[in-house]
Amino acid sequence: MKSVTCFINGKIYSSFAPIKVVEALVVADGKIIYSGATHTAKKLCEMLNGEFVDLGGRVVLPGFVDSHMHLDELGMYLNMVDLRGIKSIEELKRKIKEYAKKAETTWILGHGWDHEIFKERRWPTRWDIDEVVEDKPVMLSRVCLHAAVLNTKALEIIGLIDADLPGLMRNDSGEITGVVKEETFEIAREKFKEELALDDYRKFISDAMQYSVSQGVTTVGFVSCDEKSLQALMDLEGKPIRVRVYLDPGKREPGNMYGNTDILDALKKLGIRRGFGDDMIKINGVKILCDGSLGARTAWLSEPYADDPTTSGYPNIDKETLRRIVKEAHEAGLQLSLHGIGDRTIDMILDVYENLEGIKERRHRIEHASILREDQIERMASLGIVAAVQPHFVITDWWAKNRVGKRRARWIYPFKSMLKKGVDIGFSTDSPVEVLNPWETVYAAVTRGKYEKVSHYEDTKHESLSLEEALYAYTQGSSYILFEDKNIGTLEEGKLADFVIVDKDPFLVEERELRNIEVLETYVNGVVVFKKEK
């Protein structure tokens, strides 16, 4: 006998392109078998001896689909000190000192600082951190997750205190400052992760999944997943969200970021292709980090940075190595997820994609696509390349115009242009880089920093999305780039019953209020997995 539940008397947005509103859903064994009027749903439910849930006029939306985030990093973030919004190095030190007094972990971890808003106008150093914590290793990641500062103890444990690597920052005297960027940051992070037990990972991922449903996120694209995270994910029972996995192709090594592709080799040997798994967990493909971030000036631009003409950033992988890995993954039937922030990196990615056979239907991805020229948008559309974008970067990267200058400012996060040219986009947060709350993302996509007075608003206000477009990108758009558009993204008959109940109708509030909408309940497979406490 099928388990049948009838949700009646609601205001249910079943889709956003086009906008369609119904009153009721009938769910049988996790799937929607009817979407429409309450009176019809009642009759069907009585015939099937189902249970009734009276929505009482409340607003229901499809579950949010975050197409690019880091479950393991989010779990770590939930178990570390929050450094977002810290305005000075002194304030950072006070927070770390207080946290260290009660921390039970071997390492002191923090995330979210941004030197761009420090009153000292400089990067923090290991000596700053040593002043407050000397006896335990400390690693504090920058908000972009492309750089961190480590104290001396951490540098010694990881083996970087006397290293000679390009991403290991030094002061004018040649001393290692404790700041690590890009490749060296990845090496430091991997060595730190090696010290964590599998139980630690199970807790991180379990916490992250529970937090996700509290935010109304019912499906995630878990990018940069490594073996230990995948094992922990597979070990957990009763998973409350759907996870689509993009694995690192192999361990990153000093001086040769992707010299080892053992994970990709294993996937090929086992014949694991995109979609391997079940409704809750699937392996989709591999994720490759092709350049850095705008914040750290390591994103690879076609021209020098406007606020530092000595650099144009740099790639994290050379073109021939990228071409080889992409070709192997493509031929193995895996979806590719390539991190590209600078426009020169995106040129390289598109050149590599262009040489693949049968690319149109493969939905290979570019992650971020932060600085994107019009000719690149047209190339993406013609090749069928999709993009996972993070609208909240528009606000948190308030300094982006300083990085690229007035002429290139119009290339910053061109979401509207992408949609107009036919590029399929999915929304995401890169969490924990940005907060997972989808309403902050929707707010940013619609307002583009107008109320925060970000410097590039006037240059890019034409790239603001309508509410319908934003909600489409966060549901149907994201499900498309995850190859899940036949299963999720709308509340139509035949789809999986993933939805949220919210406290306000987003179409009836002022745009400033979008970020204040709250999730009251979250359902996956028609079963409640989160209910806000009253």
C-alpha positions in Angstrom: 0.0 0.0 0.0 1.4 3.4 -1.0 1.8 6.1 1.7 -0.4 9.0 0.5 -0.5 12.5 1.9 -2.7 15.3 0.7 -1.6 18.9 1.2 -4.7 21.1 0.7 -5.8 24.7 1.1 -2.4 26.3 0.3 -1.0 28.9 -2.1 1.4 26.6 -3.9 3.8 28.0 -6.5 4.3 24.9 -8.5 6.7 26.5 -11.0 8.2 29.9 -11.9 8.6 29.6 -15.7 5.7 30.1 -16.2 4.4 31.1 -12.8 1.8 28.6 -11.8 -0.2 28.5 -8.6 -2.3 25.6 -7.3 -4.1 24.9 -4.1 -3.2 21.3 -3.3 -0.7 18.5 -3.8 -1.2 14.7 -3.5 1.9 12.8 -2.7 2.3 9.0 -2.9 5.6 7.4 -1.8 7.5 10.6 -2.2 6.2 11.6 -5.6 3.6 14.2 -6.6 0.7 12.4 -8.3 -1.6 15.4 -8.4 -1.1 19.1 -8.4 -4.2 21.3 -8.6 -7.4 22.2 -6.9 -8.3 21.3 -3.3 -11.6 19.7 -4.1 -10.1 17.3 -6.6 -7.2 16.5 -4.2 -9.7 15.7 -1.4 -11.6 13.2 -3.6 -8.4 11.5 -4.7 -7.1 11.4 -1.2 -10.3 9.8 0.1 -10.2 7.2 -2.6 -6.6 6.4 -1.7 -7.2 6.5 2.1 -4.6 9.2 2.5 -3.8 11.6 5.3 -4.7 15.2 5.1 -2.4 18.2 5.9 -4.3 21.5 5.9 -1.9 24.3 4.8 -4.3 26.9 6.0 -3.5 29.3 3.2 0.2 29.2 3.8 2.7 29.8 0.9 4.5 26.8 -0.5 7.5 26.8 -2.9 9.6 24.1 -4.5 12.6 23.3 -2.4 15.7 25.4 -3.1 18.5 23.7 -5.1 22.0 25.0 -4.2 24.0 23.9 -7.2 27.5 24.7 -5.8 28.4 24.4 -2.1 30.8 22.5 0.2 29.0 20.2 2.6 32.2 19.3 4.5 33.4 22.9 4.7 30.0 24.1 5.8 30.0 21.5 8.6 33.4 22.6 9.7 32.2 26.2 9.6 29.3 25.3 11.9 31.8 23.9 14.3 34.3 26.8 14.3 34.5 30.5 15.2 32.6 32.8 12.8 34.8 35.7 11.6 32.4 37.3 9.1 32.1 41.1 9.4 35.2 41.4 11.7 36.3 45.0 11.2 39.9 44.9 12.5 42.8 42.5 13.2 42.4 43.5 16.9 38.8 42.3 16.9 39.8 39.1 15.2 42.4 38.5 17.8 39.9 39.0 20.6 37.5 36.6 19.1 40.2 33.9 18.6 41.4 34.4 22.2 37.9 34.0 23.7 37.1 31.0 21.4 40.4 29.2 22.3 39.5 29.3 26.0 36.5 27.0 25.4 37.5 25.1 22.3 37.7 21.3 22.7 39.2 20.6 19.3 42.9 20.0 18.7 42.9 22.8 16.1 41.5 26.2 16.4 39.5 26.9 13.3 37.9 30.1 12.0 36.4 31.3 8.8 35.1 34.5 7.1 37.5 37.3 7.7 38.1 39.8 5.0 41.2 42.1 5.1 39.5 44.5 2.7 37.3 45.8 5.6 40.0 45.8 8.3 40.8 49.2 9.7 44.5 48.3 9.6 44.2 47.8 5.8 46.5 44.8 5.8 46.5 41.0 5.9 46.7 39.4 9.3 49.9 37.5 10.1 51.0 34.5 12.1 52.6 36.9 14.6 49.1 38.5 15.2 47.7 35.0 15.9 50.7 33.9 18.0 50.0 36.7 20.4 46.7 35.1 21.5 47.2 31.4 20.7 50.7 29.8 20.7 50.2 26.3 22.1 47.6 25.1 19.6 47.6 25.1 15.8 45.3 27.8 14.3 44.0 28.1 10.8 41.6 30.9 9.8 40.3 30.9 6.3 39.5 34.1 4.4 35.9 34.6 3.3 36.7 33.5 -0.3 38.1 30.1 0.7 41.2 30.8 -1.4 43.5 32.0 1.3 44.1 31.6 5.1 46.3 32.7 7.9 48.0 30.1 10.1 49.9 30.6 13.3 53.5 29.4 13.8 52.4 26.2 15.4 50.2 25.3 12.5 52.9 26.1 10.0 55.3 23.8 11.8 52.8 20.9 12.0 51.9 21.1 8.3 55.6 21.6 7.3 55.4 25.0 5.8 57.6 26.9 8.2 60.6 26.6 6.0 58.9 25.8 2.7 59.4 27.6 -0.6 56.1 27.7 -2.4 54.5 30.4 -4.6 51.4 30.9 -2.5 53.3 31.3 0.8 53.4 35.0 1.4 56.5 36.7 2.8 57.1 40.2 4.2 59.7 42.7 2.9 62.3 40.9 5.0 61.6 37.6 3.4 59.9 36.1 6.4 56.9 33.8 6.0 53.9 35.7 7.3 51.6 32.8 7.8 49.2 33.8 4.9 48.8 31.0 2.4 47.0 31.4 -1.0 45.6 29.2 -3.7 47.8 26.1 -4.3 49.6 26.4 -0.9 46.2 27.1 0.8 44.9 23.9 -0.7 48.0 22.0 0.4 47.6 23.3 3.9 43.9 22.5 4.0 44.5 18.9 2.7 47.2 18.3 5.3 44.9 19.6 8.0 42.1 17.3 6.8 44.4 14.3 7.0 44.5 14.8 10.7 40.8 14.6 11.1 39.0 11.3 11.8 36.2 9.8 9.8 33.9 10.5 12.7 34.8 14.2 12.5 33.6 14.1 8.8 30.4 12.3 9.7 29.6 15.0 12.2 30.5 17.8 9.8 28.4 16.5 7.0 25.4 15.5 9.2 25.4 19.0 10.8 25.6 20.6 7.3 22.7 18.6 6.0 20.5 19.4 9.0 21.4 23.1 8.6 20.6 23.0 4.9 17.0 21.8 5.5 16.6 24.5 8.1 17.3 27.0 5.3 14.9 25.4 2.9 17.6 23.8 0.8 16.5 20.3 -0.3 19.2 19.5 -2.9 22.9 20.5 -3.1 25.7 20.2 -5.6 28.6 19.1 -3.3 31.7 20.3 -5.1 35.4 19.5 -4.3 34.3 16.4 -2.5 37.3 14.1 -1.5 37.4 10.4 -0.6 37.0 10.9 3.1 34.0 13.2 2.7 32.4 10.8 0.2 32.9 7.9 2.6 31.3 9.9 5.5 28.4 10.9 3.3 27.8 7.3 2.3 28.0 6.1 5.9 25.2 8.4 7.1 21.7 7.0 7.2 18.4 8.8 6.9 19.9 11.7 4.8 17.5 14.6 4.9 18.7 16.2 1.6 19.6 15.1 -1.9 23.3 15.4 -2.7 24.9 15.5 -6.1 28.6 15.0 -5.8 31.5 16.5 -7.8 34.7 14.9 -6.8 38.2 16.3 -6.8 40.0 14.3 -9.6 42.9 13.5 -7.3 45.2 14.8 -4.5 46.7 18.2 -5.1 50.5 18.2 -4.8 53.1 21.0 -4.3 54.1 22.4 -7.6 51.7 20.2 -9.6 48.1 20.9 -8.6 46.6 18.0 -10.6 49.6 15.8 -11.2 47.7 13.0 -9.4 44.3 12.0 -10.8 43.8 8.8 -8.9 40.1 9.5 -8.1 39.3 10.1 -11.8 41.3 7.0 -12.7 39.3 4.9 -10.2 36.0 6.3 -11.5 37.0 5.3 -15.1 38.2 1.9 -14.0 34.9 1.2 -12.2 32.8 2.6 -15.0 31.1 5.1 -12.8 29.3 7.6 -15.0 27.2 10.7 -14.2 24.1 9.8 -12.3 25.6 6.8 -10.4 23.7 6.4 -7.2 20.1 6.8 -6.1 17.6 9.6 -5.5 19.4 10.8 -2.4 23.1 10.6 -3.5 24.5 10.6 -6.9 28.0 11.1 -8.3 27.8 13.6 -11.1 31.4 14.3 -12.1 34.6 16.1 -11.2 35.4 19.6 -10.1 38.7 21.4 -11.2 40.0 24.6 -9.7 41.3 26.6 -12.7 42.1 29.9 -11.0 41.7 31.8 -7.8 39.6 34.6 -6.4 39.1 38.3 -7.1 39.5 39.0 -3.4 43.0 37.6 -3.3 43.8 38.9 -6.8 44.5 35.4 -8.0 41.7 35.1 -10.5 43.3 35.1 -13.9 42.3 38.2 -15.9 43.1 39.1 -19.6 44.5 42.4 -18.4 46.2 43.5 -15.2 44.2 44.3 -12.1 43.2 48.0 -12.0 44.2 48.3 -8.3 47.4 46.4 -8.8 48.8 46.6 -12.3 51.7 44.3 -11.4 49.5 41.3 -11.6 46.8 39.7 -13.8 46.4 36.8 -11.4 47.3 33.3 -12.6 45.9 29.9 -13.5 46.0 27.0 -11.0 46.4 24.5 -13.9 48.1 24.7 -17.3 46.0 24.4 -20.4 47.4 21.1 -21.6 46.9 19.4 -18.2 43.3 20.8 -18.1 42.7 19.6 -21.6 43.9 16.1 -20.7 41.8 15.8 -17.6 38.7 17.3 -19.2 39.0 14.9 -22.2 39.3 11.9 -19.9 36.4 12.9 -17.7 34.2 13.7 -20.7 34.9 10.4 -22.4 34.2 8.6 -19.1 30.7 10.0 -19.2 31.2 12.4 -16.2 30.0 16.0 -16.0 32.7 18.6 -15.6 32.6 21.4 -13.1 35.4 24.0 -13.8 36.1 26.9 -11.5 36.6 30.0 -13.6 36.4 33.5 -12.1 38.7 35.6 -14.3 37.9 36.1 -18.0 41.3 34.8 -19.1 40.6 31.6 -17.3 37.1 31.4 -18.9 38.8 31.8 -22.3 41.0 28.8 -21.5 38.0 26.7 -20.2 35.9 27.5 -23.3 38.9 26.6 -25.6 39.2 23.2 -23.9 35.4 22.6 -23.9 35.2 23.5 -27.6 37.4 20.6 -28.6 35.2 18.0 -27.0 33.0 15.8 -29.2 29.2 15.7 -28.6 29.3 18.5 -26.0 25.9 20.1 -26.6 23.9 17.7 -24.4 26.5 17.2 -21.7 25.8 20.3 -19.6 29.4 20.8 -18.6 29.7 23.6 -16.1 31.6 26.8 -15.4 31.6 27.7 -11.7 31.2 31.4 -10.8 31.8 33.0 -14.2 32.5 36.2 -12.3 34.2 38.4 -14.9 32.5 37.5 -18.2 32.7 39.3 -21.5 29.8 39.4 -24.0 31.7 37.3 -26.5 32.3 34.6 -23.8 28.5 34.5 -23.0 27.8 33.9 -26.7 30.4 31.1 -26.8 28.9 29.5 -23.7 25.4 29.6 -25.2 26.6 28.1 -28.6 28.4 25.3 -26.8 25.6 24.5 -24.3 27.9 25.3 -21.3 25.9 26.0 -18.1 27.0 28.1 -15.1 26.6 27.8 -11.3 26.6 31.4 -10.1 26.5 33.0 -6.7 24.4 36.3 -6.7 25.4 37.3 -3.2 29.0 37.8 -4.4 27.5 40.9 -6.1 27.2 42.5 -2.6 30.1 40.9 -0.7 32.5 41.7 -3.6 31.7 45.4 -3.1 35.3 46.2 -4.1 35.0 44.3 -7.5 35.0 47.5 -9.5 38.3 48.6 -7.9 39.8 45.3 -9.0 38.8 45.6 -12.7 38.2 49.3 -13.2 35.4 51.3 -14.8 35.7 49.8 -18.3 35.4 46.2 -17.2 32.9 46.8 -14.5 30.0 45.9 -16.8 31.4 42.4 -17.0 30.8 41.7 -13.2 28.3 38.9 -12.7 26.2 39.5 -15.8 23.3 37.2 -14.9 20.6 38.9 -17.1 22.8 38.9 -20.1 23.5 35.2 -19.6 19.8 34.4 -19.5 19.0 36.6 -22.5 21.8 34.9 -24.6 20.5 31.5 -23.7 23.0 30.4 -21.1 21.4 28.2 -18.4 22.3 29.3 -14.9 21.7 27.7 -11.5 21.9 29.6 -8.3 24.2 28.7 -5.4 26.1 30.1 -2.4 29.5 28.5 -2.5 28.6 28.0 1.2 30.3 28.5 3.6 31.8 31.3 1.4 28.3 32.9 1.4 25.5 32.2 3.8 23.3 29.3 2.8 20.1 31.2 3.3 18.5 31.3 -0.2 16.6 34.5 0.6 19.8 36.4 0.9 20.8 35.1 -2.5 17.4 36.0 -4.1 17.6 39.5 -2.5 21.1 40.0 -4.0 20.0 38.8 -7.5 17.1 41.2 -7.5 18.7 44.3 -5.9 22.4 43.9 -6.9 23.6 46.0 -4.0 21.4 49.0 -4.7 20.6 49.5 -1.0 24.2 48.7 0.1 25.4 51.3 -2.4 28.1 49.0 -3.9 30.3 50.8 -6.4 29.4 48.6 -9.4 25.6 48.9 -9.0 25.2 51.7 -11.4 27.4 49.9 -14.0 25.5 46.7 -13.7 22.0 47.5 -12.6 20.7 46.3 -15.9 21.8 42.8 -14.9 19.3 42.7 -12.0 16.9 39.8 -12.3 13.2 39.8 -11.7 11.9 37.8 -8.7 10.5 35.2 -11.1 13.9 34.8 -12.8 15.7 34.6 -9.5 13.3 31.9 -8.1 13.4 30.0 -11.4 17.3 30.0 -11.3 17.2 28.7 -7.7 14.8 25.8 -8.5 14.3 24.9 -12.2 17.7 26.4 -13.3 19.7 24.7 -10.6 18.0 21.4 -11.1 18.8 21.6 -14.9 22.5 22.1 -14.4 22.5 19.2 -11.9 20.7 17.0 -14.5 17.8 16.7 -12.1 15.2 18.7 -14.0 13.0 15.7 -14.6 12.9 14.9 -10.9 12.9 18.2 -8.9 12.7 22.0 -9.3 8.9 22.2 -9.8 5.9 20.8 -7.9 4.3 19.2 -10.9 2.9 15.7 -11.3 5.6 13.1 -11.5 8.2 15.2 -9.6 9.7 14.3 -6.2 7.8 16.1 -3.4 10.5 18.5 -2.2 9.1 21.8 -1.0 9.1 24.5 1.7 6.5 26.5 3.5 7.4 30.1 4.1 6.0 32.9 6.3 5.4 35.4 3.5 4.5 35.4 -0.2 7.7 36.7 -1.9 5.6 38.3 -4.6 3.7 40.4 -2.1 6.6 41.9 -0.2 8.9 44.9 -1.0 12.2 43.8 -2.5 14.1 45.0 0.6 12.0 42.5 2.6 12.9 39.4 0.5 15.9 38.7 2.7 13.7 38.5 5.8 11.4 35.7 4.5 11.7 32.7 6.8 11.3 29.0 6.2 8.7 27.5 8.5 8.8 23.9 7.3 10.8 21.8 4.8 9.7 18.6 3.2 11.7 16.0 1.2 9.8 13.2 -0.4 6.7 14.6 1.1 8.0 14.1 4.6 8.7 16.9 7.0 12.5 17.2 7.7 12.5 20.6 9.4 9.9 22.5 11.4 10.7 25.9 12.9 10.2 26.1 16.6 7.5 28.5 17.7 
